[in-house]
Amino acid sequence: MTTQYERLKEMSQATRDRTRGGQVVVHTKDIEWEAGPGGHRRRAFISEPDILGSMVQTMAAFLSEMPPGGRSGKHRHFNEAMIFVLKGHGHTVIGDGGNEKRYEWGEGDLVSVPVNEWHQHFNDDPKNPALHLGITNLPLLRAMGLNSLEDAAS
């Protein structure tokens, strides 16, 4: 009969095996883009343990592209998120119900989204797309049963 302690050791080994099986290098030319929530932008995970079997188990990374003059959907999430602007310029509105604040961003800037605050990203360039790299701790919170993702009513 296997003891609980032996089972914990087996589970630890399974985690180590899973992390060794993920990609070390993700070639972004091979990623699969899809329409983002509401169809306002396109996005692609480049690292996500439950969706892609990524090596990193507690963080996720994604690319997001907004078309010229485009925007994301308004949403909030309990996970932390950092958005690095690879290309373009625009702004992010954070808050709701009269407490909105606008933050300008451009290429090379990092946008840190407050936990569980309503926010929306806008591409202010009428001619060129904006490209972002997002890093979140969603997988960690999901494993702890603490994740929450909510889209605002249209």
C-alpha positions in Angstrom: 0.0 0.0 0.0 1.3 3.4 -1.0 1.6 5.9 1.9 0.4 9.5 1.5 4.0 10.7 1.8 5.0 8.3 -1.1 2.1 9.7 -3.1 3.4 13.3 -2.5 6.8 12.2 -3.8 5.2 10.7 -6.9 3.3 13.9 -7.5 6.5 16.0 -7.1 8.2 13.8 -9.7 5.3 14.1 -12.1 5.5 17.9 -11.8 9.3 17.8 -12.5 8.7 15.5 -15.5 5.9 17.8 -16.8 8.2 20.9 -16.6 11.0 19.1 -18.4 8.6 18.3 -21.3 7.8 21.9 -22.2 9.4 24.0 -24.9 12.6 25.7 -23.9 12.4 28.1 -26.9 9.0 29.2 -28.4 9.4 30.4 -32.0 6.7 33.1 -32.3 6.6 32.5 -36.1 4.9 29.2 -35.3 2.2 30.5 -32.9 -1.5 30.3 -33.6 -3.3 33.6 -33.4 -7.0 33.8 -32.5 -9.6 36.5 -32.1 -9.5 37.9 -28.6 -12.6 38.4 -26.4 -15.2 40.5 -28.3 -13.2 40.2 -31.5 -11.5 43.6 -30.9 -7.9 42.2 -31.1 -6.0 39.1 -31.9 -3.9 37.2 -29.3 -1.9 34.1 -28.9 -0.5 32.4 -25.9 3.2 31.7 -26.2 3.5 30.0 -22.8 0.6 28.6 -20.8 0.9 25.3 -18.8 -2.6 24.1 -19.1 -3.2 25.2 -22.7 0.2 24.6 -24.3 2.0 22.3 -21.8 4.6 25.0 -21.2 7.6 24.3 -19.1 6.9 27.3 -16.7 4.0 26.2 -14.5 3.1 29.4 -12.5 3.1 32.1 -15.2 1.7 32.6 -18.7 2.8 34.8 -21.5 0.8 36.0 -24.5 1.1 38.3 -27.5 -1.8 40.7 -28.3 -2.2 42.8 -31.4 -4.7 45.6 -31.7 -5.5 46.9 -35.2 -5.0 50.5 -36.1 -7.5 52.5 -33.9 -8.5 49.3 -32.2 -9.1 48.4 -28.6 -9.3 45.5 -26.2 -12.6 44.5 -24.6 -13.2 46.0 -21.1 -12.4 43.4 -18.5 -10.9 42.6 -15.1 -9.0 39.7 -13.6 -7.8 38.7 -10.2 -4.4 37.7 -11.5 -1.5 40.2 -11.8 -0.6 41.3 -15.3 2.3 43.2 -16.9 1.9 44.4 -20.5 5.1 45.3 -22.3 4.5 47.4 -25.4 6.6 46.0 -28.3 5.2 48.2 -31.0 2.8 51.2 -31.2 1.3 53.8 -28.9 -2.0 54.2 -27.2 -3.6 54.4 -23.7 -5.2 52.2 -21.1 -8.2 53.2 -19.0 -8.3 51.8 -15.5 -11.3 52.1 -13.3 -15.1 52.2 -13.5 -18.1 54.1 -12.5 -16.7 57.6 -12.8 -13.3 56.6 -11.3 -11.6 56.0 -14.6 -8.0 57.1 -15.1 -6.2 57.3 -18.4 -2.6 56.1 -18.8 -0.6 56.8 -22.0 1.9 54.2 -23.2 4.3 53.7 -26.1 6.9 51.4 -27.5 9.2 50.1 -24.7 6.7 51.0 -21.9 5.5 48.5 -19.3 1.8 48.7 -18.2 1.1 47.1 -14.8 -2.6 46.3 -14.4 -4.0 46.5 -10.8 -5.6 43.3 -9.6 -9.3 43.0 -10.2 -9.7 46.6 -11.6 -11.7 47.2 -14.8 -9.4 48.2 -17.6 -9.3 48.5 -21.4 -6.4 49.1 -23.8 -6.6 51.4 -26.9 -4.4 51.7 -29.9 -4.3 55.4 -30.7 -2.5 55.0 -34.0 -4.9 55.2 -36.9 -2.5 53.6 -39.4 -0.5 50.9 -37.5 -1.2 48.0 -35.2 0.0 47.9 -31.6 1.7 44.8 -30.3 2.0 43.8 -26.6 3.7 41.1 -24.7 1.6 40.1 -21.6 3.0 38.2 -18.6 0.6 37.0 -15.9 0.5 34.8 -12.8 -2.9 33.3 -13.9 -1.7 29.7 -13.8 -0.5 30.1 -10.2 -3.8 31.6 -9.1 -5.8 29.0 -11.1 -3.9 26.2 -9.3 -4.8 27.8 -5.9 -8.5 28.2 -7.0 -8.3 32.0 -6.9 -8.6 32.9 -10.5 -11.3 35.2 -11.8 -11.8 36.7 -15.3 -14.7 38.8 -16.2 -15.7 40.8 -19.3 -17.8 44.0 -18.9 -21.2 44.1 -20.5 -21.1 45.4 -24.0 
